[in-house]
């Protein structure tokens, strides 16, 4: 028994390491108040967890009697989450230092949120799903309202908390119905359980409520209403974290539920139609509303809504290729959004949260900081889906999976929505490169420094998008193999 317990601890070691680091950071902040070492502990510790997780990618299995998935898709999703978390820590330090809010507990909350995200992405049971989701969510609620003196931050945090709590009720009720319909909590046994009990109606109701909870967390229409306000009100560096890592974890958990927990007949029928319709509406609404935004963070918020629709298109395919394509897209999306929010955060140079977020404040930035303008060009073109960047490869993969699954109309709609998105993405570059710096507001014309950590993150994301777009084969093979039939772990009852 002890041997199995130790093996389970080793298999879930990266998650436990990140959670343990969170406790350590809180204690250090309480007794030493050593702000300089805390970000290093958080960043290096998560890097170690990432390396540990990378070695487990090819070894799919379960731990703690099926409660947690390890290796395979879970390991890939956790790597994406860790990339987002490490980059966010690097962006957060200089940004919050300018605001005078670089508290040690911020990094503790990031670590606890990351542990929750990794638990969510690795969930093998309904209970683990709920624990991971709520651990992540509670930390994000607090981080959103970090700057309490800002009315927008308070409003965003309260709105996020109330709507998040409401969606959690749907999610938890769905879990209860699924347990009542199947008699089991383990994801891999749900399909078999409903076949034995025959409680199909109860099972469908549970799946529907579960999807509502997932749709809220990924900002899918019509559960997206919190996204623009929260993204705008939260500190920009933390917006980068919640817009990337949390979505990666939630989408990975949804992919696991669809591929391992639901009967194939249901996935190919009712669930596929539901996901396809939600994906279509999400792509259209996200892109159309983003067209009229003048605030850059709100524009990127609606952009993230649209990208949730693209990823849902891959999940709607209901195939291993679709699930693998969604994982690849999540990696590309994480790099694109981290870089874009990193640039926007670097431009808030007057020491006030949320300052200079209007599109006009970017006038002439390409001339004042050419490398920031070039990097932003890479991110905007990648978000649009221009080759040879990773955003293009990601969209091609999810739309190809949708076509192969017979959802040609969804793929065509996605391509048209991507064309529309080109307007508001390229408008950012027009303002940065084709307008004079004199057209910017007075407080946006002064010289501004860019922290070294911010520059490294922005440059690394831009280079990674280019490399991943030119040489995607290796990553595509790994993500596709994660959901291949022989990689799906079945728990023996």
Secondary structure, DSSP 8 states (H G I E B T S, - for coil): -HHHHHHHHHHTHHHHHHHHHHHHHHHHHHHT--HHHHHHHHHHHHHHHHHHHHTTTT--EEETTTTEEESHHHHHHHHHHHHHHHHHHHHHHHHHHHHT---HHHHHHHHHHHHHHHHHHTB-BHHHHHHHHHHHHHHHHHHHT--TT-HHHHHHHHHHHHHHHHHHHHHHHHHHHHHHHHS--BGGGHHHHHHHH--HHHHHHHHHHHHHHHHHHTT-TTS-TTHHHHHHHS-HHHHHHHHHHHHHHHHHHHHHIIIIIS-HHHIIIIIHHHHHHHHHHHHHHHHHHHTT--BHHHHHHHHHHHHHHHHHHHHHT-SHHHHHHHHHHHHHHHHHHHHHHHHHHHT-TTS-TTTT-BGGGGTTHHHHSHHHHHHHHHHHHHHHT-TTSHHHHHHHHHHHHHHHTT-HHHHHHHHHHHHHHHHHHHHHHHHHHHS-GGGS-GGGSS-----HHHHHHHHHHHHHHHHHHHS-HHHHHHHHHHTSGGG------
